[in-house]
């Protein structure tokens, strides 16, 4: 027989006026290769059909099942119970709007973020369906692919100290990763000064506290520290240029 696991799960339905935030305890016998995804489905099927949580792919690709697992954001589908203590506390991720219990609305947040950082190729070229695809060096394509592996699960946002303090406007590591992805893409015709207008402020890269909770909790192990450092340097140079331009224009007007 396996261990008897105790699950302390946050419960609250904001759509129900009678609902109040509280913790419910559930018990399950641990089985071989059990993940939190399996455990939560068993709890919902065998003990409490009202339990709310999100899932889809079960393969660490969709990012839907992200939640706080013993105080740390991670994906339920690839977290095995054998790597956890016998008592497991599950909470919804902070920053995002709560839908109910362990379910949060990451979609609205990520859509707004992608619109804010203008997450698309900016080019003056006209798309011609019959044209050959633009060629790209293999090494550069691999570098771009590395950043494209983000599944927008929200773990980096939930682990971010700054996002937890000012979650309404701060862009977060996912936005910085997206910006960097377009900066290294030769098809995007924007210059550093144009990127500076988007991300060179306190809501952007200069608001980052550098705690690196984002990289520590990223389930895809994207090297976010490298992207944050590179973006901070480039935007720092752009800020210096802006200051010099302002000083020079001030002297001329004087």
C-alpha positions, 0 to 999 in steps of 0.5 A: 500500500502507498502513503495516505496523502492529505490534500489541503485545497483552497475553496472559494467561488466568487460567483456564489454570494454564500461562498467564503474562502476556506480550506478543505481537506481530502485524503487519497491513497498514493498510487505508483507514478501519481501526479497531482493531475491524477490526484485532483481528478480522483478527488473530483470524481470520487469525493467532490464533483464541485472542485474547480481546477483547469487542465487540458493536455496532461503533458506540460504543454498547455499550461492550464494546470498551473497552481501553487503547490506547497507555496510554489507555482508549478504544473499539476500534470508533471508534479509527482506526489512521490516528490512531495511530503505527505501533506500537500497544500494547493492554492490558486496562483496570485496576480491572476483573476480567480475563477474558482478554487484552483482555477484562475483566468490567465488568458485575459492577462496574457492577451493584454500583455501580448497587445501591450508588447505588440507581440507580432512581426513588425515589417513594411514588407507586403505578404505574398503567399507564393513567395519562398519563405525567408531563409534564416541561419539555423543557430538563430532559428534555434535561439528564437525557438528557445524563447518560443517554448513559453507555454504562458502558464503564468508560473513566472508571473505568480513567482514574481515579487514585483507582479505580486505588488503591482499586478495591474500594470507590471509586464513581467518576465513573459513580456520581456521574453516576448520582446527579446524574441522579436529583437533577435528576429531579423524579420522584425524591423523595429529599432531599439528606440521603438522597443524602448517606448514599449518596455523602457519604463517602471512597468517594464524592464526597469521595474524588474527587481531581479529576484529571478523567481521567474526563472526558478519556477519556469517549468520549461526551463527557459533561460529568463535570466539571460533575456532579462540581462540582455534586455536591461542592457539594451534598454539602458543604452537607449535610456542614456541616448534619450537623456543625451538627446534631451540635454542637447535639445535643452542647450540648443533651445537655451 
